[in-house]
């Protein structure tokens, strides 16, 4: 591993705030000395005086490379001054060809180049939900820094990332892109990721500008249905959903992507309250806002604009600087200005934001920033030497979550005969997950390859596919509607199962790799049922009937309903989509070369009918008590209440004990602090890591508060028999919340403190806030 990665990661973790939620504002120009700010502003003011109206409108045009907009057309538009930024091109030669056209434009204003680098550029790391499962800020920073380094090496200046939408409905396909359900954890992830992307200077040789998304509340769409509406109280909005965006901005994110959804009836793209009152005026954001793909034209379909022309006016006046992909600004702003429906000030404000971002990217100092001379272009863009395999394996191992391990089924022994079965066991494309940027599928390591490399000639490994991902033609056609995402074996399902059973009969243990193909858990892939497809269930039934020990390796981008699978398996390992080195990382855990330490960033329901189910729910006037069940309480009568696997849950190959919670005081003053401590001991036989989690509950307040609210965590490593005292410090500011008048304050009274290794199995104490 490169030393500068380690140093960068450690620094970022130590410098991150406990929780970036409060309404304090960040510095006006984060990280930029005042003299440079003055020089930048003077340069941009001078440049804008030289610009024609057409050139100004051109700067607001963010274009996508694609079949309908080929590079040749874009290059002509760059020469004409009609392009502010470009996305969906990711190789130095292609970017250089476009940037070369700048010299033929009148004012020579360079475009910037952006891409959705969400969890890796060429080296693909685990999906964001997997990264969140690490609960390890150094790991997250490492993956983000390498992603930025590789993106910059491809000539990119900006990433449309991180995606920090809080989501509590696993039916939503884009759950895979985010960091989960929890406000505190996601805020920490957002802060560290932005810092790792941008470093101290967004124009640096290994840095790219962060464009945080999707502002706002995109993860709260009704029914978990893609692009749907959001209706939410202001107190819930500011307490639960807004803090991660604020954390990213506090970390210095210079870009914000505006969401596609509506918020309380007003689409985010035309929502001046979101984009001006909150983002700019309250949070003091000084950066660049961009629409999501085609979102301005979408205002007509939302029903708030009569036509595209009106939509363009609404978006600009609301505060959307750049128009992504649909050229609504290019088509209509000139006429809108002439008719007095937008002002010159509206246009100039947006242009200034675009030019400021380009200055901060270093493009005015050097239009070829990150490109360098043509002689530095890689001979082979996809060369193996451009990957960071060691780091990818290291990160992927931390993301894996052990859900079940009866009778120490895992780790497996490297001897005898093992059967590896399942439609995802040898799928390179699915290992990478959605939004895998410029990653190349053939460079990813599958579970089959990982196990083969781990075993060598020490044991016999038998592999068969066993089933297709799905036998449902409608789902198969949907998954392949955009590109060839899955391929079905032409044999009958029974023929495949028969072969799998024969293989299992020869083995000492069966490892079944099952779940979702990556296309089942991505944008535009919402599901009404979040179970494993029936074709794979039929396979598992047949494998269970063999009587052989059954280990399930899950690949999926969302929490699944796994009650039956939990009952029939001997062990279950959640691997998400773990990236380029996923197969090696999974094999490391299966064979005990690495002790799993991941913890769930989302609750796993028992059934889809429990959704939404999440850790920080509010109580009711008739709460259900599982020790004393009563009919007239908040419960389901046809299923055990509570999750299958709670937030923060994850097993290890060793065992840990947690002492009772001790508090340094039973009272907390407005200016004081309380230290809450436990002693954690490794009571097992092998070394292991675990994450100690601190939760609080405000017992009585002016509005109902969560039954448990994450407020701190620490990941620790312990040798067998070793113990460590873990201490968390709580101050009055950590107890604040937004009430129904959006007042940010704490309230005196009793607070319960919970500390444990997940959100359910905790030790408790309490104190009074005076």
C-alpha positions in Angstrom: 0.0 0.0 0.0 1.2 3.5 -0.8 2.3 5.4 2.3 0.6 8.6 1.3 -2.7 6.7 1.2 -2.3 5.6 4.8 -1.3 9.1 6.0 -4.2 10.7 4.1 -6.7 8.3 5.5 -5.5 8.6 9.1 -5.5 12.4 8.9 -9.0 12.5 7.5 -10.4 10.3 10.3 -8.8 12.4 13.0 -10.0 15.6 11.6 -13.6 14.6 11.0 -16.1 16.1 13.4 -18.2 13.9 15.6 -21.3 15.0 13.8 -21.8 17.6 11.2 -25.4 18.5 11.8 -25.7 21.9 13.5 -26.7 25.0 11.5 -23.3 26.7 11.8 -21.9 27.8 8.5 -18.6 26.9 6.9 -16.0 29.5 5.8 -16.9 31.4 2.7 -14.2 29.9 0.6 -13.2 26.7 2.3 -9.5 25.9 2.1 -8.7 28.9 -0.2 -6.6 31.8 1.2 -8.3 35.2 1.0 -5.8 36.6 -1.4 -6.5 33.8 -3.8 -10.2 34.4 -3.4 -9.8 38.1 -4.3 -7.7 37.2 -7.3 -10.2 34.6 -8.4 -13.2 36.9 -8.1 -11.4 39.7 -9.9 -10.4 37.4 -12.8 -14.0 36.0 -13.1 -15.5 39.5 -13.0 -13.2 40.6 -15.7 -13.9 37.5 -17.8 -17.6 37.9 -17.5 -17.4 41.5 -18.8 -16.0 40.1 -22.0 -18.6 37.3 -22.5 -21.5 37.6 -24.8 -24.9 36.3 -23.7 -24.6 33.2 -25.8 -21.2 32.5 -24.2 -22.6 32.9 -20.8 -25.5 30.5 -21.5 -23.1 28.1 -23.0 -21.3 27.8 -19.7 -24.5 26.5 -18.1 -24.7 23.6 -20.5 -23.5 20.2 -19.0 -23.5 17.7 -21.8 -23.3 13.9 -21.9 -21.3 12.0 -24.5 -23.6 9.4 -26.1 -25.2 8.1 -29.3 -27.4 11.2 -29.5 -24.6 13.6 -28.7 -21.3 12.2 -30.3 -17.9 13.6 -29.5 -17.6 15.3 -32.9 -20.7 17.4 -32.2 -19.5 18.3 -28.7 -16.2 19.4 -30.1 -17.9 21.7 -32.5 -20.0 23.1 -29.6 -16.8 23.7 -27.5 -15.3 25.7 -30.4 -18.5 27.7 -30.5 -18.5 28.3 -26.7 -21.6 26.3 -26.0 -20.3 23.8 -23.5 -19.6 24.3 -19.8 -18.9 20.8 -18.8 -18.8 17.2 -20.2 -19.6 13.9 -18.6 -19.5 10.2 -19.7 -16.1 10.2 -21.3 -13.3 8.7 -19.2 -10.1 8.3 -21.2 -7.3 10.8 -21.5 -7.1 10.8 -25.4 -10.8 11.5 -25.7 -10.8 14.2 -23.1 -7.7 15.8 -24.7 -9.3 15.8 -28.1 -12.2 17.8 -26.7 -10.0 20.1 -24.6 -7.9 20.8 -27.7 -11.0 22.6 -29.2 -10.8 25.3 -26.5 -8.0 27.1 -28.3 -10.4 27.6 -31.3 -13.1 29.3 -29.1 -13.2 33.0 -28.7 -12.5 33.3 -25.0 -10.8 29.9 -24.5 -12.9 29.0 -21.5 -12.2 25.3 -20.8 -14.9 22.8 -20.0 -14.5 20.5 -17.0 -15.0 16.7 -17.2 -17.0 14.7 -14.8 -18.2 11.2 -14.2 -20.1 9.1 -11.6 -17.1 7.7 -9.7 -19.2 6.4 -6.8 -17.1 3.5 -5.5 -14.1 3.4 -7.7 -12.9 4.5 -11.1 -10.8 1.7 -12.6 -10.2 -0.2 -9.4 -13.8 -1.0 -8.2 -14.3 -1.0 -4.5 -17.4 -2.4 -2.7 -20.6 -0.5 -3.3 -21.3 2.3 -0.9 -23.5 0.2 1.3 -20.6 -2.2 1.6 -18.2 0.6 2.4 -20.6 1.7 5.1 -20.6 -1.8 6.5 -16.9 -1.4 7.4 -17.7 1.3 9.9 -14.1 2.2 9.3 -13.3 5.8 8.4 -9.7 4.9 7.3 -11.1 2.3 4.9 -13.6 4.7 3.5 -11.0 7.5 3.1 -8.6 5.0 1.4 -11.1 3.9 -1.2 -12.2 7.5 -1.9 -8.7 8.8 -2.2 -7.7 6.0 -4.7 -10.9 6.7 -6.6 -10.0 10.3 -6.9 -6.4 9.5 -7.8 -7.5 7.2 -10.6 -10.2 9.6 -11.9 -7.7 12.4 -12.0 -5.3 10.1 -13.9 -8.0 9.7 -16.5 -8.3 13.5 -16.9 -11.4 13.9 -14.9 -12.0 17.0 -12.7 -15.2 16.2 -10.9 -17.1 13.2 -9.5 -20.9 13.0 -9.1 -20.4 11.6 -5.6 -20.8 10.9 -2.7 -24.4 9.8 -2.8 -25.6 10.5 0.8 -29.4 10.1 0.6 -30.7 8.6 3.8 -32.9 5.6 2.8 -35.0 3.4 5.0 -36.9 1.5 2.3 -34.8 -1.3 0.8 -37.3 -1.7 -2.1 -35.5 1.4 -3.6 -32.9 0.2 -6.1 -30.5 3.0 -5.3 -30.0 1.8 -1.7 -26.9 0.2 -3.1 -25.4 3.7 -3.9 -25.8 5.2 -0.5 -24.5 4.6 3.0 -27.7 3.3 4.6 -30.4 4.3 7.0 -28.6 6.1 9.7 -28.1 9.9 9.9 -25.0 9.8 12.1 -23.1 7.1 10.2 -24.0 8.5 6.8 -22.9 12.0 7.9 -19.5 10.6 8.9 -19.1 8.8 5.6 -20.1 11.9 3.7 -17.6 14.1 5.5 -14.7 11.7 5.1 -15.4 10.9 1.5 -15.5 14.5 0.4 -12.2 15.2 2.2 -10.6 12.2 0.5 -11.8 13.3 -2.9 -10.8 16.9 -2.7 -7.9 16.8 -0.3 -6.6 20.3 0.5 -7.0 21.4 -3.1 -9.6 20.2 -5.6 -7.1 21.0 -8.4 -4.4 18.8 -6.9 -2.8 16.0 -9.0 -4.7 13.3 -7.1 -7.9 15.2 -6.3 -11.3 15.7 -7.9 -14.1 18.0 -7.0 -17.0 16.4 -5.1 -20.5 16.9 -6.3 -22.7 15.6 -3.5 -26.1 14.1 -4.4 -29.1 14.0 -4.5 -30.2 17.2 -2.8 -32.6 16.6 -1.2 -34.4 13.6 0.3 -34.2 11.4 -2.8 -33.8 8.3 -0.5 -37.2 8.9 1.0 -39.3 8.4 -2.1 -42.7 6.9 -1.3 -43.0 3.1 -1.6 -39.3 2.9 -2.5 -40.3 3.6 -6.1 -37.7 5.3 -8.2 -38.3 9.0 -9.0 -41.3 9.1 -6.8 -42.5 11.9 -4.5 -41.5 12.8 -1.0 -43.8 14.3 1.6 -42.2 14.9 5.0 -42.4 17.1 8.1 -39.7 19.7 8.5 -38.6 18.3 11.9 -38.0 14.9 10.4 -36.4 16.4 7.3 -33.8 18.4 9.3 -33.2 15.8 12.1 -32.9 12.7 9.9 -32.4 13.5 6.2 -30.6 16.8 5.7 -27.6 16.4 8.0 -25.5 14.2 5.5 -25.8 16.9 2.8 -24.7 19.5 5.3 -21.8 17.3 6.5 -20.6 17.0 2.9 -20.8 20.8 2.5 -19.0 21.3 5.8 -16.2 19.0 4.5 -15.8 21.4 1.5 -17.9 19.8 -1.2 -17.9 22.4 -4.0 -20.7 20.8 -6.0 -24.3 19.8 -5.3 -26.5 17.7 -7.6 -30.2 18.5 -7.3 -32.6 15.6 -6.9 -35.2 14.4 -9.3 -38.0 14.1 -6.7 -40.4 16.6 -5.4 -40.3 17.7 -1.8 -43.7 18.5 -0.2 -45.2 19.1 -3.6 -42.3 21.2 -5.1 -39.8 19.5 -7.3 -36.2 20.0 -6.0 -35.2 21.4 -9.4 -37.6 24.3 -9.0 -37.4 24.6 -5.2 -36.0 27.9 -4.2 -36.5 27.2 -0.5 -34.1 24.2 -0.8 -31.6 25.7 -3.1 -31.5 29.3 -1.8 -33.0 29.6 1.6 -31.4 26.4 3.1 -28.4 25.6 0.9 -27.1 29.0 0.3 -28.4 31.3 3.0 -28.5 28.9 6.0 -25.6 26.6 5.1 -23.5 29.3 3.3 -22.8 27.1 0.3 -20.8 29.0 -2.3 -20.4 26.3 -4.9 -21.9 24.9 -8.0 -25.4 23.3 -8.4 -26.2 21.0 -11.3 -29.5 19.4 -12.2 -29.9 15.7 -12.4 -30.1 14.1 -15.9 -33.0 15.7 -17.7 -34.5 17.1 -14.5 -35.4 20.5 -15.9 -37.6 19.1 -18.6 -39.1 16.8 -15.9 -40.7 19.8 -14.3 -43.4 19.6 -17.0 -44.1 16.0 -16.1 -44.2 16.9 -12.4 -47.0 19.2 -13.3 -45.5 22.5 -12.1 -44.4 23.9 -15.5 -46.6 24.3 -18.6 -43.8 23.7 -21.0 -40.0 23.3 -21.3 -39.6 27.1 -21.6 -41.3 27.8 -18.3 -39.3 24.9 -16.8 -36.0 26.5 -17.8 -37.1 29.8 -16.1 -38.2 28.1 -12.9 -35.0 26.0 -12.5 -32.7 29.0 -13.1 -34.6 31.3 -10.8 -34.7 28.6 -8.1 -31.0 28.3 -8.1 -29.9 25.5 -10.5 -26.7 26.6 -12.1 -26.0 24.0 -14.7 -28.5 22.1 -16.9 -27.5 18.4 -17.3 -28.1 16.8 -20.6 -31.4 18.3 -21.9 -30.2 21.8 -23.1 -33.2 23.6 -21.7 -31.1 26.6 -20.9 -29.5 26.7 -24.3 -32.8 26.6 -26.0 -34.8 29.1 -23.9 -32.8 31.4 -21.7 -32.0 34.0 -24.4 -35.7 34.4 -25.2 -36.7 34.3 -21.5 -34.3 37.1 -20.8 -35.7 39.1 -23.7 -39.2 38.7 -22.4 -38.2 39.6 -18.8 -39.0 36.2 -17.4 -35.5 35.7 -16.1 -33.0 38.5 -15.3 -29.4 39.1 -16.3 -28.6 38.8 -12.6 -30.1 35.2 -12.6 -27.9 34.2 -15.5 -24.8 36.0 -14.2 -25.1 34.3 -10.8 -25.1 30.8 -12.4 -22.3 31.7 -14.8 -20.2 33.0 -11.9 -20.7 29.7 -10.0 -19.6 27.7 -13.0 -16.5 29.8 -13.6 -15.6 29.8 -9.9 -15.7 26.0 -9.9 -13.4 25.9 -12.9 -11.0 28.2 -11.2 -11.0 26.0 -8.1 -10.3 23.0 -10.4 -7.3 24.8 -11.7 -8.5 24.9 -15.3 -7.9 28.5 -15.9 -4.3 28.1 -14.7 -4.0 25.0 -16.9 -6.8 23.8 -19.2 -5.0 20.4 -19.3 -5.0 20.0 -15.6 -4.9 16.2 -14.8 -4.3 15.6 -18.5 -0.7 16.6 -18.9 1.1 16.2 -22.2 0.0 13.5 -24.6 3.2 11.7 -23.9 1.9 10.8 -20.5 -1.2 9.0 -21.8 -1.2 5.3 -20.9 -0.3 2.9 -23.7 -3.2 0.7 -22.4 -6.0 2.5 -20.7 -7.1 -0.7 -19.0 -3.6 -1.8 -18.1 -3.3 -4.0 -15.0 -0.7 -1.7 -13.7 -3.2 1.1 -13.3 -5.2 -0.9 -10.7 -4.8 -0.8 -6.9 -5.6 -4.5 -6.2 -4.0 -4.8 -2.7 -6.0 -1.8 -1.4 -9.2 -3.1 -3.1 -8.8 -6.5 -1.4 -8.1 -4.8 2.0 -11.2 -2.6 1.7 -13.4 -5.4 0.5 -12.6 -7.6 3.4 -13.7 -5.0 5.9 -17.1 -4.7 4.1 -18.2 -8.3 4.6 -20.8 -9.0 7.3 -21.1 -12.4 8.9 -24.8 -12.9 9.6 -24.9 -16.4 10.8 -22.4 -19.1 11.9 -23.9 -22.0 13.6 -21.6 -24.5 15.3 -18.5 -22.7 13.9 -19.3 -23.8 10.3 -17.0 -21.0 9.2 -14.1 -20.7 8.6 -13.9 -23.6 6.2 -11.0 -25.9 6.3 -8.6 -26.1 3.3 -9.0 -29.8 2.8 -11.4 -32.4 1.5 -13.9 -31.6 -1.2 -15.9 -28.4 -1.4 -18.8 -27.6 -3.7 -19.3 -24.1 -5.0 -22.7 -23.6 -6.6 -24.8 -20.7 -7.7 -25.4 -18.3 -10.6 -23.3 -15.5 -9.0 -20.3 -17.7 -8.1 -18.5 -16.9 -11.3 -20.0 -13.6 -12.5 -17.3 -10.9 -13.0 -19.9 -8.3 -14.0 -22.0 -8.8 -10.9 -19.0 -8.7 -8.6 -18.6 -5.0 -9.5 -22.1 -3.8 -8.7 -23.9 -0.8 -10.3 -22.2 2.5 -11.1 -18.8 0.8 -11.4 -17.4 3.7 -13.4 -14.6 2.7 -15.8 -14.1 -0.7 -14.1 -13.6 -3.6 -16.5 -15.6 -6.7 -15.7 -12.9 -9.1 -16.9 -10.5 -7.7 -14.4 -12.7 -8.5 -11.4 -12.1 -11.6 -9.3 -15.1 -13.9 -8.8 -15.8 -16.1 -5.8 -14.8 -19.1 -7.9 -11.4 -17.6 -8.8 -10.9 -16.4 -5.2 -11.5 -19.9 -3.7 -9.4 -21.6 -6.3 -6.5 -19.3 -5.5 -7.0 -19.8 -1.8 -7.1 -23.6 -2.0 -4.5 -24.3 -4.6 -3.9 -28.1 -4.5 -4.8 -28.4 -0.8 -8.4 -29.4 -1.5 -10.8 -30.3 -4.3 -13.2 -27.5 -5.4 -16.2 -28.5 -7.6 -18.2 -25.8 -9.3 -21.5 -25.8 -11.2 -23.9 -23.0 -11.8 -27.0 -24.7 -10.4 -29.6 -22.2 -11.6 -30.1 -19.0 -13.5 -30.5 -15.7 -11.7 -34.1 -15.8 -12.5 -36.4 -17.9 -14.7 -39.0 -15.1 -14.9 -38.9 -13.9 -18.5 -40.3 -10.5 -17.7 -37.5 -9.9 -15.2 -34.9 -11.3 -17.5 -36.1 -9.0 -20.3 -36.1 -6.0 -18.0 -32.6 -6.7 -16.8 -31.3 -6.9 -20.4 -33.4 -3.9 -21.7 -30.5 -1.4 -21.4 -27.5 -3.7 -22.0 -26.8 -7.5 -21.9 -26.7 -7.7 -18.1 -27.4 -11.4 -17.5 -27.2 -14.6 -19.6 -29.3 -17.6 -18.9 -28.1 -21.2 -19.3 -30.2 -22.8 -22.0 -30.7 -26.0 -20.0 -33.9 -26.6 -18.1 -34.0 -25.5 -14.4 -34.4 -29.2 -13.3 -31.3 -30.2 -15.4 -29.2 -27.6 -13.6 -30.5 -28.5 -10.2 -29.9 -32.2 -10.8 -26.3 -31.4 -11.7 -25.9 -29.3 -8.6 -27.3 -32.0 -6.3 -24.9 -34.6 -7.8 -22.0 -32.2 -7.2 -23.1 -31.4 -3.6 -23.3 -35.2 -2.9 -19.6 -35.5 -3.6 -18.6 -32.6 -1.2 -18.0 -32.2 2.5 -19.6 -28.7 2.5 -21.6 -26.7 0.0 -21.0 -23.0 -0.6 -24.0 -21.4 -2.5 -23.5 -17.9 -4.0 -26.9 -16.4 -4.4 -28.8 -13.1 -4.4 -29.4 -10.4 -7.0 -27.6 -9.6 -10.2 -26.2 -6.1 -10.0 -28.9 -4.8 -12.4 -31.6 -5.8 -9.8 -30.2 -3.2 -7.3 -29.4 0.0 -9.1 -31.1 3.1 -10.5 -34.6 2.3 -11.9 -34.6 -1.1 -10.2 -37.1 -0.8 -7.5 -38.7 -4.1 -6.3 -42.0 -4.9 -4.6 -40.5 -8.0 -3.1 -36.9 -8.1 -1.8 -36.4 -11.8 -1.7 -34.0 -14.1 -3.5 -35.5 -15.0 -6.9 -37.5 -18.2 -7.0 -35.1 -20.0 -9.4 -32.4 -19.7 -6.7 -34.8 -20.7 -3.9 -35.5 -23.9 -5.8 -31.8 -24.6 -6.0 -31.3 -23.9 -2.3 -34.2 -26.3 -1.4 -32.5 -29.1 -3.4 -29.1 -28.4 -1.8 -30.6 -28.4 1.7 -32.1 -31.8 1.0 -28.7 -33.3 0.5 -28.0 -32.9 4.2 -24.6 -31.3 3.6 -23.5 -28.2 5.6 -24.8 -25.2 3.6 -23.0 -21.9 3.6 -24.8 -19.0 1.8 -22.7 -16.3 0.3 -25.0 -13.4 -0.5 -24.5 -10.9 -3.3 -27.0 -8.1 -3.3 -27.3 -4.3 -3.2 -30.0 -4.0 -0.6 -31.3 -5.7 2.6 -33.2 -8.8 1.6 -35.9 -10.8 3.4 -33.9 -13.9 4.5 -36.0 -15.6 7.2 -36.2 -18.9 5.3 -32.6 -18.8 4.2 -31.6 -18.1 7.8 -33.5 -21.2 8.9 -32.1 -23.6 6.4 -28.4 -22.4 6.3 -25.6 -23.2 8.6 -23.8 -19.9 7.9 -24.5 -16.8 5.9 -22.0 -14.2 4.8 -23.2 -10.8 3.4 -20.8 -9.7 0.7 -22.8 -7.0 -1.2 -21.0 -6.4 -4.5 -17.5 -6.3 -3.3 -15.6 -5.0 -6.3 -12.5 -5.8 -8.3 -10.9 -8.0 -5.6 -14.1 -9.2 -4.2 -13.5 -12.9 -4.8 -10.2 -12.9 -3.0 -11.7 -10.9 -0.1 -14.6 -13.4 0.2 -12.2 -16.3 0.1 -10.1 -14.7 2.8 -13.1 -14.7 5.1 -14.5 -18.1 4.1 -11.2 -19.8 5.0 -10.4 -17.7 8.0 -7.4 -15.8 6.6 -9.4 -12.7 7.7 -11.8 -12.4 10.6 -14.9 -10.6 9.4 -15.8 -7.4 11.3 -18.5 -5.7 9.2 -21.6 -4.3 10.7 -24.9 -3.7 8.9 -25.7 -0.1 7.9 -29.3 -1.0 7.3 -31.9 -3.1 9.1 -32.8 -6.4 7.5 -36.6 -7.0 7.8 -38.2 -10.3 8.3 -40.8 -9.5 5.6 -41.4 -6.7 3.1 -44.6 -5.8 5.0 -42.5 -4.5 7.9 -41.0 -1.7 5.8 -40.1 0.9 6.9 -38.2 -0.7 9.7 -35.1 1.0 11.0 -33.1 1.6 14.1 -34.0 5.2 15.1 -37.8 4.8 14.9 -40.1 6.9 17.1 -42.0 5.2 19.8 -45.8 5.1 20.0 -48.4 5.6 22.7 -48.8 1.9 22.7 -45.4 0.4 22.2 -45.1 -3.4 21.7 -43.3 -5.3 24.5 -42.0 -8.7 23.3 -41.7 -9.9 26.9 -45.3 -9.1 27.6 -47.1 -9.2 24.2 -50.5 -7.5 24.2 -53.0 -7.3 21.4 -53.6 -3.5 21.6 -50.0 -2.4 20.9 -48.1 -1.4 17.9 -47.3 -4.7 16.3 -47.9 -7.2 13.5 -49.8 -10.3 14.7 -48.7 -12.6 11.9 -44.9 -12.3 12.3 -42.4 -11.9 15.0 -41.9 -8.2 15.6 -38.5 -6.6 15.2 -35.9 -7.1 12.4 -34.3 -10.3 11.3 -30.9 -8.6 11.6 -30.8 -5.2 13.3 -28.8 -2.1 12.4 -25.2 -2.4 13.5 -25.3 -6.2 13.6 -22.4 -8.4 12.5 -20.7 -11.5 13.9 -17.0 -12.5 14.2 -15.1 -15.7 14.4 -14.3 -14.8 18.0 -16.6 -13.7 20.8 -16.6 -10.4 22.7 -18.0 -9.4 26.1 -19.1 -5.9 27.0 -19.2 -4.6 30.5 -21.9 -2.4 32.1 -21.9 1.2 31.1 -20.2 3.5 33.5 -20.8 7.3 33.4 -18.4 9.9 34.7 -21.4 11.8 36.1 -25.2 11.4 36.5 -25.7 15.0 35.4 -24.6 17.1 32.4 -24.5 20.8 32.4 -24.8 23.0 29.3 -21.0 23.6 29.3 -19.9 20.3 30.7 -19.3 16.8 29.3 -20.1 13.2 30.3 -17.8 10.2 29.5 -19.6 7.0 28.9 -17.4 3.9 29.1 -17.4 0.1 28.7 -14.8 -2.5 28.8 -14.8 -4.8 25.8 -13.0 -8.2 26.0 -12.1 -10.7 23.3 -13.3 -13.9 25.1 -12.6 -16.2 22.1 -9.6 -18.0 20.7 -8.6 -15.8 17.7 -7.9 -12.1 17.2 -10.7 -10.0 15.9 -12.1 -6.5 15.3 -15.5 -5.2 16.3 -17.3 -1.8 16.4 -18.5 -0.5 19.7 -21.6 1.6 19.2 -23.1 4.4 21.4 -26.8 5.2 21.2 -28.9 7.7 23.2 -32.5 8.3 23.9 -34.1 11.6 24.9 -36.7 10.1 27.2 -39.1 13.1 27.4 -39.0 16.0 24.9 -41.3 18.5 23.3 -41.6 16.1 20.3 -41.2 12.4 20.3 -37.5 11.4 19.9 -36.0 8.1 18.5 -36.0 5.0 20.7 -32.3 4.8 19.9 -30.1 7.3 18.1 -26.5 6.5 17.1 -24.1 9.2 18.5 -20.7 7.5 18.4 -18.8 4.4 17.4 -15.3 3.1 17.6 -13.7 0.2 15.8 -11.2 -1.8 17.9 -8.9 -4.8 17.4 -8.4 -7.2 20.2 -6.2 -10.3 20.6 -7.6 -13.3 22.4 -8.0 -12.5 26.1 -7.3 -8.8 25.5 -9.6 -6.2 26.8 -9.9 -2.4 26.1 -11.7 0.4 27.8 -13.8 2.3 25.2 -14.9 5.8 26.2 -17.3 8.2 24.4 -17.7 11.8 25.3 -21.1 13.4 25.2 -21.7 17.2 25.4 -24.8 19.2 25.4 -24.5 19.9 21.6 -24.7 16.2 20.9 -28.2 16.2 22.4 -29.7 18.9 20.3 -32.5 18.4 17.7 -34.8 20.4 15.6 -38.3 20.9 17.0 -41.4 21.6 15.1 -40.5 25.2 14.8 -37.1 24.1 13.4 -35.4 25.4 16.5 -32.0 23.7 17.1 -31.6 23.1 20.8 -31.4 20.5 23.5 -34.0 20.2 26.3 -33.4 19.4 29.9 -34.4 16.0 31.2 -33.4 12.3 31.3 -31.3 10.7 28.7 -30.7 6.9 28.4 -27.3 5.8 27.1 -26.8 2.5 25.4 -23.5 0.9 24.4 -23.1 -2.4 22.6 -21.9 -4.2 19.5 -25.1 -3.7 17.6 -28.3 -1.6 18.2 -30.2 -4.3 20.0 -27.8 -6.1 22.3 -26.7 -3.1 24.5 -26.0 -2.2 28.1 -27.8 0.8 29.5 -27.3 3.7 31.9 -28.8 7.2 32.2 -28.1 10.8 33.2 -29.9 14.1 33.5 -29.3 17.1 31.3 -29.6 20.2 33.6 
